[in-house]
Amino acid sequence: MQAAPVDPAVSRRNVLKMARNGAIGVAVLGAVGYVGTGWYNEFLAEHDLTRLGQGMPAVVQVHDPNCSICIALQGETRQAMKQFNKDDMLFLVADIKQEKGAAFAAKHNVPHVTLLLLDGEGQVTQVLRGMRYSDEIRTILAGHFEAHG
């Protein structure tokens, strides 16, 4: 009796390689999912305007995601916010392309490319219209935190 020929594609070594590659793929997908979930949760929290008025001072950017100046202002504001702990001051985004963001902007009668500084009770204390850079924002936020933090 003659043994059946061994298909080289089904050798033990190839099976082990496929198992290893599959395990690596699962690990990579898990890591991407974990990071993606964290980013998404942070995105949701950042757009949750119901967090205003709960005792923590806040900065709210009235933002149009299609506006390059808004995107630049958001980057500058994020840079300025690095001087604070996440428990010191909120940074929120009122996206005017979303119903709640548009309602927030209308309530405060402000256009996009605007930062509103609010005290812990949710009352606007200062309105910054137009593009600002992180150094200027940092100084203004430090004064806001000192007064309302």
C-alpha positions as CSV (number, residue, x, y, z in Angstrom):
1,M,0.0,0.0,0.0
2,Q,1.3,3.3,-1.0
3,A,0.9,6.4,1.2
4,A,-1.1,9.3,-0.2
5,P,1.1,12.2,-1.3
6,V,1.4,15.0,1.2
7,D,0.1,18.3,0.0
8,P,2.8,20.9,0.8
9,A,0.1,23.5,1.5
10,V,-1.3,21.4,4.4
11,S,2.0,20.6,6.1
12,R,2.3,21.0,9.8
13,R,4.6,24.0,9.5
14,N,2.1,25.8,7.2
15,V,-0.8,25.1,9.7
16,L,1.3,26.5,12.6
17,K,2.1,29.6,10.5
18,M,-1.5,30.2,9.8
19,A,-2.4,29.7,13.5
20,R,0.3,32.2,14.5
21,N,-0.7,34.7,11.9
22,G,-4.4,34.3,12.9
23,A,-3.5,34.9,16.6
24,I,-1.5,38.0,15.7
25,G,-4.4,39.3,13.6
26,V,-6.8,38.8,16.5
27,A,-4.5,40.7,18.9
28,V,-4.1,43.6,16.4
29,L,-7.9,43.8,15.8
30,G,-8.5,43.7,19.6
31,A,-6.0,46.5,20.2
32,V,-7.5,48.6,17.4
33,G,-11.0,48.0,18.8
34,Y,-9.9,49.0,22.3
35,V,-8.3,52.2,21.1
36,G,-11.2,53.0,18.8
37,T,-13.7,52.4,21.6
38,G,-11.8,54.8,23.9
39,W,-11.7,57.4,21.2
40,Y,-15.4,57.1,20.5
41,N,-16.3,57.4,24.1
42,E,-14.1,60.5,24.5
43,F,-15.8,61.9,21.4
44,L,-19.3,61.3,22.8
45,A,-18.3,62.8,26.2
46,E,-16.8,65.9,24.5
47,H,-20.1,66.5,22.6
48,D,-22.3,65.9,25.6
49,L,-23.5,69.5,26.5
50,T,-25.6,68.1,29.3
51,R,-22.4,68.1,31.4
52,L,-22.5,71.9,31.6
53,G,-23.6,73.4,34.9
54,Q,-22.6,70.5,37.1
55,G,-20.0,72.4,39.2
56,M,-17.1,72.4,36.8
57,P,-16.0,75.4,34.7
58,A,-16.0,74.7,31.0
59,V,-14.9,75.9,27.6
60,V,-17.3,75.2,24.8
61,Q,-16.2,75.5,21.2
62,V,-19.0,76.3,18.7
63,H,-17.7,74.2,15.9
64,D,-18.5,73.4,12.3
65,P,-16.6,70.2,11.3
66,N,-16.4,71.4,7.7
67,C,-14.7,74.7,8.6
68,S,-10.9,74.7,8.5
69,I,-10.6,77.6,10.9
70,C,-12.8,75.7,13.4
71,I,-10.6,72.7,13.1
72,A,-7.5,74.9,13.7
73,L,-9.1,76.6,16.7
74,Q,-10.0,73.2,18.1
75,G,-6.3,72.1,17.9
76,E,-5.1,75.3,19.5
77,T,-7.7,75.0,22.3
78,R,-6.8,71.4,22.9
79,Q,-3.1,72.4,23.2
80,A,-4.1,75.2,25.7
81,M,-6.2,72.7,27.7
82,K,-3.1,70.5,28.4
83,Q,-2.2,72.8,31.3
84,F,-5.3,71.5,33.2
85,N,-6.3,68.1,34.6
86,K,-9.4,66.6,33.1
87,D,-11.1,67.1,36.5
88,D,-10.3,70.9,36.5
89,M,-12.2,72.2,33.4
90,L,-14.3,70.7,30.7
91,F,-13.7,71.1,27.0
92,L,-16.9,70.5,25.1
93,V,-17.8,70.9,21.4
94,A,-21.1,72.3,20.2
95,D,-21.2,70.9,16.7
96,I,-23.5,73.1,14.6
97,K,-24.2,70.3,12.2
98,Q,-25.9,68.4,15.1
99,E,-29.3,69.5,16.5
100,K,-28.1,70.1,20.1
101,G,-25.0,72.0,19.0
102,A,-27.0,74.2,16.7
103,A,-29.5,74.9,19.5
104,F,-26.6,75.8,21.9
105,A,-25.2,78.2,19.3
106,A,-28.6,79.8,18.7
107,K,-29.3,80.1,22.4
108,H,-26.1,82.0,22.9
109,N,-26.4,83.9,19.6
110,V,-22.9,83.0,18.5
111,P,-21.5,81.7,15.2
112,H,-18.9,78.9,14.7
113,V,-15.3,79.7,15.3
114,T,-16.3,80.8,18.9
115,L,-15.2,79.7,22.3
116,L,-17.6,80.2,25.3
117,L,-16.2,80.1,28.8
118,L,-18.8,79.0,31.4
119,D,-18.7,78.9,35.2
120,G,-19.6,75.8,37.2
121,E,-23.3,76.7,37.1
122,G,-23.2,76.8,33.3
123,Q,-23.4,80.6,32.9
124,V,-21.4,82.2,30.2
125,T,-18.6,84.4,31.6
126,Q,-16.7,85.2,28.4
127,V,-17.1,84.9,24.6
128,L,-14.1,84.6,22.4
129,R,-15.0,85.0,18.7
130,G,-12.6,84.2,15.9
131,M,-9.3,82.3,15.7
132,R,-7.1,82.4,18.7
133,Y,-3.7,80.7,19.3
134,S,-2.8,78.4,22.2
135,D,-0.7,80.9,24.1
136,E,-3.5,83.5,24.2
137,I,-6.1,80.8,25.0
138,R,-3.9,79.4,27.7
139,T,-3.6,82.8,29.5
140,I,-7.4,83.4,29.2
141,L,-8.2,79.9,30.5
142,A,-5.9,80.3,33.4
143,G,-7.7,83.4,34.5
144,H,-11.1,81.7,33.9
145,F,-10.0,78.8,36.1
146,E,-8.7,81.0,38.8
147,A,-11.9,82.9,38.9
148,H,-14.3,79.9,38.6
149,G,-12.3,76.8,39.4
